[in-house]
Amino acid sequence: MKIELLYFPVSEERKLRTIADELVSNPADRRTAREWAAHLAVSERTLTRMILDETGMSFGRWRQQLQVILALKGLYAGKSIQALSEELGYESVSAFITMFKKALGKPPARYYNETRLS
């Protein structure tokens, strides 16, 4: 069985901690980097640079890491793909499946079945 190395790096930087905390408590939040920057009273460029410097990831990749981790947690807790898609704020199940497949190489049901049986 291949073990996936997934992590959601969280900085001690106050602005990034605020974003991380809010995304963990509301993973369906689809605010863009520009919207987060306005919310935190910094420029979008400053925020995106800060995220890259602190996490080694772009804003989109950083948020996707959290979504994948939460999706896996939900799958192993027995949640349906439909429910996970809604909880994570995807407009459709197919959009969620596409994100999951891009991140882990397999659709969620297949990934779950293969790792659960390994």
C-alpha positions as CSV (number, residue, x, y, z in Angstrom):
1,M,0.0,0.0,0.0
2,K,1.2,3.5,-0.9
3,I,1.0,5.9,2.0
4,E,0.2,9.4,1.0
5,L,2.2,12.2,2.7
6,L,-0.4,14.9,3.3
7,Y,0.0,17.8,5.6
8,F,-1.6,21.2,6.0
9,P,1.2,23.5,7.2
10,V,0.0,26.2,9.5
11,S,2.2,29.2,10.3
12,E,2.4,31.1,13.5
13,E,1.9,34.3,11.5
14,R,-1.4,35.7,12.8
15,K,-3.0,36.4,9.4
16,L,-2.3,32.9,8.1
17,R,-3.4,31.4,11.4
18,T,-6.7,33.3,11.0
19,I,-7.3,31.9,7.5
20,A,-6.4,28.4,8.6
21,D,-8.7,28.5,11.6
22,E,-11.6,29.8,9.5
23,L,-11.0,27.2,6.7
24,V,-10.9,24.4,9.2
25,S,-14.1,25.5,10.9
26,N,-15.8,26.2,7.6
27,P,-14.1,24.2,4.8
28,A,-16.9,25.3,2.3
29,D,-15.5,28.9,2.5
30,R,-14.6,29.6,-1.1
31,R,-13.1,33.1,-0.6
32,T,-10.3,33.9,-3.0
33,A,-6.9,35.1,-2.1
34,R,-8.0,38.5,-3.0
35,E,-11.0,38.3,-0.8
36,W,-9.0,37.0,2.1
37,A,-6.4,39.8,1.6
38,A,-9.2,42.4,1.8
39,H,-10.6,40.7,4.9
40,L,-7.2,40.8,6.6
41,A,-6.3,44.3,5.3
42,V,-3.3,43.4,3.3
43,S,-2.6,43.4,-0.4
44,E,-3.3,40.2,-2.4
45,R,0.4,40.1,-3.4
46,T,1.5,40.4,0.2
47,L,-0.8,37.6,1.3
48,T,0.1,35.2,-1.5
49,R,3.8,35.8,-0.9
50,M,3.3,35.3,2.8
51,I,1.5,32.0,2.2
52,L,4.2,30.8,-0.2
53,D,7.0,31.8,2.2
54,E,5.4,30.2,5.2
55,T,4.0,27.1,3.7
56,G,5.9,26.4,0.5
57,M,2.6,26.3,-1.4
58,S,0.4,28.6,-3.4
59,F,-2.9,29.7,-1.7
60,G,-4.9,27.4,-3.9
61,R,-2.6,24.4,-3.3
62,W,-2.6,25.1,0.5
63,R,-6.4,25.2,0.6
64,Q,-6.6,22.1,-1.5
65,Q,-4.3,20.2,0.9
66,L,-6.8,20.9,3.7
67,Q,-9.7,19.9,1.6
68,V,-8.1,16.6,0.7
69,I,-7.2,15.8,4.3
70,L,-10.8,16.6,5.4
71,A,-12.2,14.5,2.5
72,L,-10.1,11.5,3.6
73,K,-11.2,12.0,7.2
74,G,-14.8,12.0,6.0
75,L,-14.4,9.0,3.7
76,Y,-12.9,6.9,6.5
77,A,-15.7,8.1,8.9
78,G,-18.3,6.7,6.4
79,K,-19.5,9.9,4.9
80,S,-20.9,9.8,1.3
81,I,-19.1,11.5,-1.5
82,Q,-22.2,13.6,-2.0
83,A,-22.1,14.8,1.6
84,L,-18.3,15.5,1.5
85,S,-18.8,17.5,-1.7
86,E,-21.4,19.7,-0.1
87,E,-19.4,20.1,3.2
88,L,-16.3,21.2,1.3
89,G,-18.3,23.7,-0.8
90,Y,-18.1,22.1,-4.2
91,E,-20.8,23.1,-6.7
92,S,-21.1,19.5,-7.9
93,V,-20.0,16.1,-7.0
94,S,-18.1,15.8,-10.2
95,A,-16.0,18.9,-9.4
96,F,-15.1,17.4,-6.0
97,I,-14.2,14.0,-7.6
98,T,-12.0,15.9,-10.2
99,M,-10.1,17.7,-7.4
100,F,-9.7,14.5,-5.4
101,K,-8.4,12.6,-8.4
102,K,-6.0,15.3,-9.4
103,A,-4.6,15.4,-5.8
104,L,-4.4,11.6,-5.1
105,G,-4.6,10.0,-8.6
106,K,-7.8,8.1,-8.1
107,P,-11.5,9.0,-7.5
108,P,-12.5,9.0,-3.8
109,A,-14.4,5.7,-3.8
110,R,-11.6,3.8,-5.6
111,Y,-9.0,5.4,-3.3
112,Y,-11.0,4.5,-0.2
113,N,-11.7,0.9,-1.4
114,E,-8.0,0.2,-2.3
115,T,-6.5,1.7,0.8
116,R,-9.1,0.2,3.1
117,L,-8.4,-3.3,1.8
118,S,-4.7,-3.0,1.8
